[in-house]
Amino acid sequence: MVSPDEDAFEDAMREQLADLLDTTTFNVRDLRLDRGSVVVQFEAAAYDDGEEGELKKSYADLADMFKDGDVVLVRRRYGRRTHTHKK
């Protein structure tokens, strides 16, 4: 059973990933977060070919930011920005 805190945490992660990919939370699907892990898995789904190309580029940029240590995902608190990254 998933607790409300776990749901809130997953929602916060989904929102941050969507923001970083410049898409909606609807397009961040099959999100999987493992307890005690730094592994985040998800599928980025697109509505059409144009959006698919944009998501592929955004995903590649996001992967590079993670590799470079430029992104920190955090649990949302009090409506403040939930992630940071260098530009």
GUDOGU-195288 format. One record per residue (C-alpha): residue in three letters; x, y negated, z. Coordinates in nm, 2 decimals. Layout:
BEGIN
r rest->ALA	px->X	py->Y	pz->Z .
...
//
This chain:
BEGIN
r rest->MET	px->0.00	py->0.00	pz->0.00 .
r rest->VAL	px->0.13	py->-0.35	pz->-0.09 .
r rest->SER	px->0.10	py->-0.61	pz->0.18 .
r rest->PRO	px->-0.02	py->-0.97	pz->0.11 .
r rest->ASP	px->0.34	py->-1.09	pz->0.16 .
r rest->GLU	px->0.46	py->-0.84	pz->-0.10 .
r rest->ASP	px->0.20	py->-0.96	pz->-0.34 .
r rest->ALA	px->0.30	py->-1.32	pz->-0.28 .
r rest->PHE	px->0.66	py->-1.24	pz->-0.33 .
r rest->GLU	px->0.59	py->-1.06	pz->-0.66 .
r rest->ASP	px->0.37	py->-1.36	pz->-0.77 .
r rest->ALA	px->0.66	py->-1.60	pz->-0.69 .
r rest->MET	px->0.91	py->-1.39	pz->-0.88 .
r rest->ARG	px->0.67	py->-1.36	pz->-1.18 .
r rest->GLU	px->0.61	py->-1.74	pz->-1.18 .
r rest->GLN	px->0.98	py->-1.82	pz->-1.17 .
r rest->LEU	px->1.06	py->-1.58	pz->-1.45 .
r rest->ALA	px->0.78	py->-1.72	pz->-1.66 .
r rest->ASP	px->0.91	py->-2.07	pz->-1.59 .
r rest->LEU	px->1.27	py->-1.97	pz->-1.69 .
r rest->LEU	px->1.14	py->-1.81	pz->-2.01 .
r rest->ASP	px->0.92	py->-2.11	pz->-2.08 .
r rest->THR	px->0.61	py->-1.89	pz->-2.11 .
r rest->THR	px->0.30	py->-1.80	pz->-1.90 .
r rest->THR	px->0.29	py->-1.55	pz->-1.61 .
r rest->PHE	px->0.05	py->-1.35	pz->-1.83 .
r rest->ASN	px->0.35	py->-1.27	pz->-2.06 .
r rest->VAL	px->0.57	py->-1.14	pz->-1.77 .
r rest->ARG	px->0.43	py->-0.78	pz->-1.75 .
r rest->ASP	px->0.52	py->-0.46	pz->-1.57 .
r rest->LEU	px->0.73	py->-0.65	pz->-1.31 .
r rest->ARG	px->0.91	py->-0.41	pz->-1.08 .
r rest->LEU	px->1.10	py->-0.53	pz->-0.77 .
r rest->ASP	px->1.28	py->-0.27	pz->-0.56 .
r rest->ARG	px->1.32	py->-0.32	pz->-0.19 .
r rest->GLY	px->1.68	py->-0.39	pz->-0.09 .
r rest->SER	px->1.78	py->-0.43	pz->-0.45 .
r rest->VAL	px->1.89	py->-0.71	pz->-0.68 .
r rest->VAL	px->1.73	py->-0.53	pz->-0.97 .
r rest->VAL	px->1.43	py->-0.71	pz->-1.13 .
r rest->GLN	px->1.26	py->-0.54	pz->-1.43 .
r rest->PHE	px->0.99	py->-0.67	pz->-1.64 .
r rest->GLU	px->0.85	py->-0.68	pz->-1.99 .
r rest->ALA	px->0.81	py->-1.02	pz->-2.17 .
r rest->ALA	px->0.52	py->-0.99	pz->-2.41 .
r rest->ALA	px->0.43	py->-1.23	pz->-2.69 .
r rest->TYR	px->0.11	py->-1.32	pz->-2.86 .
r rest->ASP	px->0.25	py->-1.35	pz->-3.21 .
r rest->ASP	px->0.58	py->-1.33	pz->-3.41 .
r rest->GLY	px->0.66	py->-1.70	pz->-3.35 .
r rest->GLU	px->0.63	py->-1.66	pz->-2.98 .
r rest->GLU	px->0.82	py->-1.33	pz->-2.99 .
r rest->GLY	px->1.12	py->-1.51	pz->-3.14 .
r rest->GLU	px->1.11	py->-1.78	pz->-2.88 .
r rest->LEU	px->1.09	py->-1.52	pz->-2.60 .
r rest->LYS	px->1.38	py->-1.32	pz->-2.74 .
r rest->LYS	px->1.59	py->-1.64	pz->-2.74 .
r rest->SER	px->1.47	py->-1.74	pz->-2.39 .
r rest->TYR	px->1.54	py->-1.39	pz->-2.26 .
r rest->ALA	px->1.90	py->-1.39	pz->-2.40 .
r rest->ASP	px->1.96	py->-1.73	pz->-2.24 .
r rest->LEU	px->1.81	py->-1.61	pz->-1.91 .
r rest->ALA	px->2.03	py->-1.30	pz->-1.91 .
r rest->ASP	px->2.33	py->-1.52	pz->-1.96 .
r rest->MET	px->2.23	py->-1.75	pz->-1.68 .
r rest->PHE	px->2.20	py->-1.45	pz->-1.45 .
r rest->LYS	px->2.54	py->-1.30	pz->-1.56 .
r rest->ASP	px->2.70	py->-1.64	pz->-1.50 .
r rest->GLY	px->2.54	py->-1.67	pz->-1.15 .
r rest->ASP	px->2.35	py->-1.98	pz->-1.26 .
r rest->VAL	px->2.01	py->-1.87	pz->-1.13 .
r rest->VAL	px->1.88	py->-1.81	pz->-0.78 .
r rest->LEU	px->1.53	py->-1.67	pz->-0.74 .
r rest->VAL	px->1.37	py->-1.74	pz->-0.40 .
r rest->ARG	px->1.04	py->-1.68	pz->-0.23 .
r rest->ARG	px->0.80	py->-1.97	pz->-0.29 .
r rest->ARG	px->0.75	py->-2.19	pz->0.01 .
r rest->TYR	px->0.52	py->-2.49	pz->0.05 .
r rest->GLY	px->0.48	py->-2.55	pz->-0.33 .
r rest->ARG	px->0.84	py->-2.65	pz->-0.38 .
r rest->ARG	px->1.05	py->-2.55	pz->-0.67 .
r rest->THR	px->1.12	py->-2.18	pz->-0.64 .
r rest->HIS	px->1.44	py->-2.13	pz->-0.84 .
r rest->THR	px->1.75	py->-2.32	pz->-0.92 .
r rest->HIS	px->1.97	py->-2.32	pz->-1.23 .
r rest->LYS	px->2.24	py->-2.53	pz->-1.38 .
r rest->LYS	px->2.18	py->-2.70	pz->-1.71 .
//
